[in-house]
Structures are given as C-alpha cells and as structure tokens.
Amino acid sequence: MIAGAQRQPLFGRRRGRSLRAGQRALLGELLPRVALTSPPSGRLESGTGLWAPGQPVWLEIGFGAGEHLAAQAEHHREISLIGCEVFENGIAKLLARIERQRLDNVRVFADDARLLIAALPPSSVDRVFILFPDPWPKRRHRKRRIVSRETLDALAVIMRDGAELRVATDDCNCLSWILEQITDHSAFEWLARRPSDWRGRPEDWPPTRYEEKALAAGRAPFFLRLRRRFRIDEDALASGAHP
C-alpha cells in the first residue's frame, strides 16, 4: 500500500442522489462480474483473467460518469481498460455503458486508486488518464491533489517505458500545480512543443461532461500529454548526465 493511502483521502463523498432501481441492480449484479479487487498477496499479475500476457493495459483514475473510459473501450477492444472511481453514482453510470455497449474489456476498481497502483506489476501499464481531477483549491487541501510527487513516483513504477500519461484540468491554479509536479519529475517528459499542443483536445481523446461544463462556464480546459521516459534516460537525468 502506498503510504498515507488511508490517512489522507484524495476524494470527497462516495454517494450523491439516490440511485434508481436499475442502477442498484447493476451495482448488485454487473459490478461483481467486472470488479477488480486486490488479491491477498497484494499483487495483481497478468494472465489471471484480468488481461492476457502482452495485452496493452490502460488505467483511468477517477472516471467520473465513465463516458471517456467507455468510449476508449469501445474504440479499442483489443486493450484492457481499468477504471478507478469511488463515487457510487458514477460507477453505476459506467456500468450502464458497459452493459449497453457490450464492453467486455473494462474492469472497475471501486476504491482509492492508490491501492490499485500499489498492487499492479511494475512496467505493466501502457497509458494512464487523470481527467479533470478535483482541484482542491484551498491551500490546506493541496495534499489531497491526486497529481503529486507521491503519485507520480508510484505511476513511474507501473508504467512501461514510453507509456503515456494524459492529464486534463480547467483550473488554472491546478494547472500550475500539475506542471510544477511533472516538470520536476525525472521519470516524465512533457510532450508539448507549442501552446496548441495543450490548449486543444487531441482527436483521439474523447470529450467528457467536465469539459462541457468548463466550456459552458467560460473556462478553458487544458490537455497535457506526458511520456514515461525510458529508464536509462531517467537514470542519466537523475545523475546529472545527458541521456
């Protein structure tokens, strides 16, 4: 387990408005079939029903209502997608999409994402999404921001060399925080070369309701793409040498 995963939650409430009967049925019947839980050993391995050896794995941390995750799963059925979310209403909405779109390549982890990250094998994930995370704007809450040195350290372990990390936000203060964290981390390289690289959503990046809310409120969303450096390059940077 990542230190502090239980002491410092990164999320707010787990439930919102009352679920409809159909949503409750999905939680009771479909969720157990697609749920991902950490085994007693604390380590998940490939080839155990989660994904086949050599099959790409994408991870979304905090999938909200699941529209992005479901769209990716539908367009990339050859890829196993894992979604982490603690908000019960959002989980129910994703389950409805899984049933309606007949997605058999999605697994759901309904708990703190850091617990799953700690259980995944090293160099096992090909892409990670952190889309519109809670900005926790108050100074005393900054330690609850998901994009942190601790999280990046953990992601650097489970991501393959060359894997991509995608982060989106519509909060300027949160953007500054995220850029500070990632540009100071030797394992990740920000891929932007010009403002248009992060001010516009790439074509293969499905929209979310959070983006729509931001645009409706007059806020500009930002889309960051980062690459997990090859470990030999990371070691060279850490030692002060040029890769």
C-alpha positions as CSV (number, residue, x, y, z in Angstrom):
1,M,0.0,0.0,0.0
2,I,1.2,3.5,-0.8
3,A,2.0,5.4,2.4
4,G,-0.9,7.6,3.5
5,A,-3.5,6.0,1.3
6,Q,-5.8,5.5,4.2
7,R,-4.8,8.6,6.3
8,Q,-5.3,11.2,3.6
9,P,-8.2,10.5,1.2
10,L,-8.0,12.3,-2.2
11,F,-11.7,12.2,-2.8
12,G,-14.9,13.6,-1.2
13,R,-18.2,11.9,-0.8
14,R,-18.9,8.4,-2.1
15,R,-22.6,8.8,-2.8
16,G,-24.8,11.5,-4.3
17,R,-28.5,11.4,-5.1
18,S,-30.4,8.2,-4.6
19,L,-29.9,5.5,-7.2
20,R,-32.7,4.3,-9.4
21,A,-33.8,0.7,-9.2
22,G,-32.0,-0.2,-12.5
23,Q,-28.7,1.4,-11.2
24,R,-29.0,-0.5,-7.9
25,A,-29.5,-3.7,-9.9
26,L,-26.3,-3.0,-12.0
27,L,-24.3,-2.5,-8.8
28,G,-25.6,-5.7,-7.4
29,E,-25.4,-7.9,-10.5
30,L,-22.9,-6.5,-13.0
31,L,-20.3,-4.9,-10.7
32,P,-19.3,-8.2,-9.1
33,R,-18.6,-9.5,-12.6
34,V,-16.4,-6.7,-13.7
35,A,-15.0,-5.6,-10.3
36,L,-11.3,-5.7,-9.7
37,T,-10.0,-6.4,-6.2
38,S,-6.6,-6.8,-4.8
39,P,-5.7,-10.4,-4.0
40,P,-4.5,-11.5,-0.6
41,S,-0.9,-11.3,-1.9
42,G,-1.4,-7.6,-2.6
43,R,0.0,-8.0,-6.1
44,L,-2.0,-8.4,-9.4
45,E,-0.4,-10.4,-12.1
46,S,-1.1,-10.6,-15.9
47,G,-2.7,-13.8,-17.3
48,T,-5.0,-14.3,-14.4
49,G,-8.3,-13.3,-16.0
50,L,-7.6,-9.6,-15.9
51,W,-5.7,-9.3,-19.1
52,A,-3.8,-11.7,-21.4
53,P,0.0,-11.6,-21.4
54,G,1.2,-9.0,-23.8
55,Q,-2.2,-7.2,-24.0
56,P,-2.0,-3.4,-23.5
57,V,-3.5,-2.1,-20.3
58,W,-4.8,1.5,-19.9
59,L,-5.8,2.9,-16.5
60,E,-8.2,5.8,-15.8
61,I,-8.0,7.3,-12.3
62,G,-11.3,8.9,-11.4
63,F,-13.5,8.2,-14.4
64,G,-16.5,10.3,-13.3
65,A,-19.6,9.1,-15.2
66,G,-17.4,6.8,-17.4
67,E,-18.0,8.5,-20.8
68,H,-14.3,8.7,-21.7
69,L,-13.5,5.3,-20.4
70,A,-16.4,3.7,-22.3
71,A,-15.5,5.5,-25.5
72,Q,-11.9,4.3,-25.3
73,A,-13.0,0.8,-24.6
74,E,-15.4,0.7,-27.5
75,H,-12.8,2.0,-29.9
76,H,-10.0,-0.1,-28.6
77,R,-11.5,-3.5,-27.8
78,E,-8.0,-5.1,-28.1
79,I,-7.0,-3.1,-25.0
80,S,-7.8,-3.9,-21.3
81,L,-9.1,-0.8,-19.5
82,I,-9.2,-0.4,-15.8
83,G,-11.3,2.4,-14.3
84,C,-10.9,3.7,-10.7
85,E,-13.7,5.6,-9.1
86,V,-15.2,5.8,-5.6
87,F,-18.4,7.8,-6.4
88,E,-21.2,5.2,-6.5
89,N,-23.4,7.2,-8.9
90,G,-20.5,7.4,-11.4
91,I,-19.8,3.7,-11.1
92,A,-23.5,3.0,-11.8
93,K,-23.4,5.2,-14.9
94,L,-20.3,3.4,-16.2
95,L,-21.9,0.0,-15.6
96,A,-24.9,1.1,-17.7
97,R,-22.5,2.0,-20.5
98,I,-20.7,-1.4,-20.2
99,E,-24.0,-3.2,-20.5
100,R,-25.4,-1.1,-23.3
101,Q,-22.2,-1.1,-25.4
102,R,-21.3,-4.7,-24.5
103,L,-17.9,-3.8,-23.3
104,D,-16.0,-6.9,-22.1
105,N,-12.6,-5.2,-21.8
106,V,-13.4,-3.0,-18.8
107,R,-12.7,-3.7,-15.2
108,V,-13.7,-1.4,-12.3
109,F,-11.8,-0.7,-9.1
110,A,-14.3,0.9,-6.7
111,D,-11.8,2.2,-4.2
112,D,-8.8,4.5,-3.7
113,A,-6.8,4.4,-6.9
114,R,-3.5,4.3,-4.9
115,L,-4.4,0.9,-3.5
116,L,-4.6,-0.5,-7.1
117,I,-1.5,1.3,-8.2
118,A,0.4,-0.4,-5.4
119,A,-0.9,-3.8,-6.5
120,L,-0.2,-3.6,-10.2
121,P,3.0,-5.2,-11.5
122,P,5.9,-3.0,-12.5
123,S,6.0,-1.9,-16.1
124,S,2.5,-3.2,-16.8
125,V,0.5,-0.1,-17.9
126,D,0.7,1.5,-21.3
127,R,-1.4,4.6,-20.7
128,V,-2.8,6.5,-17.7
129,F,-5.6,9.0,-17.7
130,I,-6.2,11.6,-14.9
131,L,-9.0,13.8,-16.3
132,F,-10.3,16.8,-14.5
133,P,-9.4,15.8,-11.0
134,D,-10.7,17.7,-8.0
135,P,-8.5,20.8,-7.9
136,W,-8.8,21.1,-4.1
137,P,-8.3,24.9,-4.3
138,K,-7.8,25.6,-0.6
139,R,-4.2,25.7,0.5
140,R,-4.8,23.4,3.4
141,H,-6.2,20.8,1.0
142,R,-3.4,20.7,-1.5
143,K,-2.0,17.5,-0.1
144,R,-5.2,15.8,-1.4
145,R,-4.5,16.6,-5.0
146,I,-4.0,13.4,-7.0
147,V,-1.2,14.7,-9.1
148,S,1.6,14.8,-6.6
149,R,5.2,13.6,-6.3
150,E,4.0,10.5,-4.4
151,T,1.5,9.6,-7.1
152,L,4.0,10.2,-9.9
153,D,6.6,8.1,-8.2
154,A,4.1,5.2,-8.0
155,L,2.9,5.6,-11.6
156,A,6.5,5.7,-12.8
157,V,6.9,2.1,-11.4
158,I,3.9,0.6,-13.1
159,M,4.1,2.4,-16.4
160,R,6.1,0.9,-19.3
161,D,9.0,2.8,-20.9
162,G,7.4,5.2,-23.4
163,A,3.9,4.9,-21.8
164,E,1.7,8.0,-22.0
165,L,0.2,9.9,-19.1
166,R,-2.8,12.2,-20.0
167,V,-3.9,14.8,-17.6
168,A,-6.7,17.4,-18.1
169,T,-7.9,20.3,-16.0
170,D,-9.9,23.5,-16.4
171,D,-8.5,25.1,-13.2
172,C,-5.5,27.5,-13.8
173,N,-4.2,27.1,-10.3
174,C,-4.4,23.3,-10.6
175,L,-2.7,23.5,-14.0
176,S,0.3,25.4,-12.4
177,W,0.5,22.8,-9.7
178,I,0.4,19.9,-12.1
179,L,3.1,21.4,-14.3
180,E,5.3,22.1,-11.3
181,Q,5.0,18.4,-10.3
182,I,5.6,16.9,-13.7
183,T,8.4,19.1,-14.9
184,D,10.2,18.4,-11.7
185,H,10.0,14.7,-12.1
186,S,12.7,12.9,-13.9
187,A,10.5,9.9,-15.0
188,F,8.2,12.0,-17.1
189,E,8.6,14.2,-20.2
190,W,6.0,16.8,-21.2
191,L,5.4,16.3,-24.9
192,A,4.1,19.9,-25.7
193,R,6.2,21.9,-28.1
194,R,3.8,24.8,-28.7
195,P,0.7,26.2,-26.9
196,S,-1.7,24.4,-29.3
197,D,-0.3,21.1,-28.1
198,W,-2.0,21.6,-24.7
199,R,-4.8,24.1,-25.3
200,G,-6.7,21.8,-27.6
201,R,-8.0,18.3,-27.1
202,P,-6.4,15.7,-29.4
203,E,-8.7,13.9,-31.8
204,D,-8.2,10.5,-30.1
205,W,-9.1,12.0,-26.7
206,P,-12.9,11.6,-26.3
207,P,-14.7,14.5,-24.6
208,T,-16.2,14.4,-21.1
209,R,-19.0,16.1,-19.3
210,Y,-16.4,18.0,-17.2
211,E,-15.0,19.6,-20.4
212,E,-18.5,20.5,-21.5
213,K,-19.2,22.1,-18.1
214,A,-15.9,24.1,-18.2
215,L,-16.7,25.4,-21.7
216,A,-20.3,26.3,-20.7
217,A,-18.9,28.3,-17.8
218,G,-16.4,30.1,-19.9
219,R,-13.3,28.2,-18.6
220,A,-10.7,26.9,-21.0
221,P,-9.7,23.2,-20.5
222,F,-6.1,22.2,-20.8
223,F,-4.9,18.8,-22.1
224,L,-1.4,17.6,-21.1
225,R,0.3,14.6,-22.6
226,L,3.4,13.2,-20.9
227,R,5.7,10.3,-21.7
228,R,7.2,7.9,-19.2
229,R,10.9,8.2,-20.0
230,F,13.0,5.2,-20.9
231,R,14.6,4.1,-17.7
232,I,18.1,4.5,-19.0
233,D,17.3,8.1,-19.9
234,E,15.7,8.7,-16.5
235,D,18.9,7.4,-14.7
236,A,21.0,9.7,-16.8
237,L,18.9,12.7,-15.9
238,A,18.9,11.7,-12.2
239,S,22.7,11.5,-12.2
240,G,23.0,14.9,-14.0
241,A,24.3,13.5,-17.2
242,H,22.7,14.0,-20.7
243,P,20.8,10.9,-22.0
